[in-house]
Amino acid sequence: MCTVAEPLKELFNNHVIQALSAFATERKVRLYLVGGSVRDLLLKRQTTDVDFALASDAIQFAKAFATRIGATCIALEENPSTARVIVKQHDIPQTPQLSMDFAQFRAASLTEDLNLRDLTINAMAIAFENVGTVLNHTCEQNSSHVIDPCGGRKDLEVGLLQFPSEQVVLEDPVRLLRIYRFAAQLDFKISQNAIHIVKKHRSLLSEVSAERCRDELMKILSVKKAHLYLQQMEAAGLLTQVVPNISKSWCPLATFEENPIPAALSTYHNEINTYLQEKLGMGVNRGALLKLSLLLADSRGDIGKRLRLSQKATQLIARLISGGEQFKKASPHLTHKQVIHFLRTYRLDWWGVLLYAAASDSITATLLEQIVNTYSKHVLPVRKKGKLITGKDLIQTFQLKEGKQIGDLLKQIEERQFDGEIQTREEALAAVAALIQQSNGLL
């Protein structure tokens, strides 16, 4: 039996989908479930993004449907006419919003439209009225309902990725990257014919915008075993078209993907995962950027500019690489003050620097434990306690005026607090008094 997972049945039995069926019937519009939606349905993958195709007036149809159900409609493209309807599930807590794309055929017929798609597994369709039948029957029984001009169903069953034709790559060269992205996400193999096409046309990537190349690369880096697919891209001469300067060693990236969180950091597993998942613009998270940093090592060049990364993302890459390089030069043991200085300098990114250094084999387990212990026993308690004094305290207690002196004094007090030299408000004020007296003595 090849039954479909319950979440998919729930999706297509959703009241919004039912309303869409009634609306299409009322308007005498024949809808087709297409592309990734058919692929995911046949793979039994849960999704909240549904793609439909229709013969004409997609934007007009989507706007009218959105108005009918009180949803949001966004026009995406004029040619072909494409729009997105977004439905927020207010009545079901913690349920992600449902997104439905409606696109007009890019050719005279549905079959011709499917032949223009990126991969054979994304070139299938099911008439909307037959989706229920496909959901509720075995694979053998519903196969006749799948419109499949490119043989995508067979490729899906054997886990093979192919282009419908060489022409689809010439029309949109980003598909050279996309085939590796799907290989990584689905753990599929790429056909030899597709690899031949990639090698033949890899130089066409220069015609693709940096943003589109970046998005495909980051999606590859987001999978657990990205290094396997990046190595395939390098073998085909494709990776250096996107990232010209890569490290000669794959070991650091492979090591991180095999064991991302060293034993010494296991206590903070949840915090580290949260840190890695945080996005720094353009949908790019720290985990993917850490992997990119390991791929680049000390040859990062102008990667931020090349991939149109956000300033925060570019800065993170620089911090990870420079921090990791510092550990290569450091002794196996750091002083207490050196560790505190590291933790304060890198703040939240100390997690990333240690993960980078561990994967690069540039830090010992002993030093990792020393840093973690210092963080938990000294730095974290100080941060939880907060500042002992403020600028307002200095103005009121010592009759100081606002300016650079107050900032300098607060900085020195904070350093002493983190170093463990002072622990109370009274000690902080006494230290300020001594610093002021010392300063006046030098005048």
Secondary structure, DSSP 8 states (H G I E B T S, - for coil): -----HHHHHHHTSHHHHHHHHHHHHHT---EEETHHHHHHHHT---SEEEEEESS-HHHHHHHHHHHHT-EEEEEETTTTEEEEEE--TTSTT---EEEEEEE-SSSSHHHHHHTSSSGGGS-EEEGGGHHHHHHS-HHHHGGGEE-TT-HHHHHHHTEE--S-THHHHH-TTHHHHHHHHHHHHT-EE-HHHHHHHHHHGGGGGGS-HHHHHHHHHHHHTSTTHHHHHHHHHHTT-HHHH-S---S--HHHHHHHH-SS-GGGGGGHHHHHHHHH-B-STT-BHHHHHHHHHHHTT--TTHHHHTT--HHHHHHHHHHHHHHHHHHHS-SS--HHHHHHHHHHHGGGHHHHHHHHHHTT-S-HHHHHHHHHHIIIIIHHHHHH--S--HHHHHHHH---SSHHHHHHHHHHHHHHHHTS--SHHHHHHHHHHHHHHHHHH-
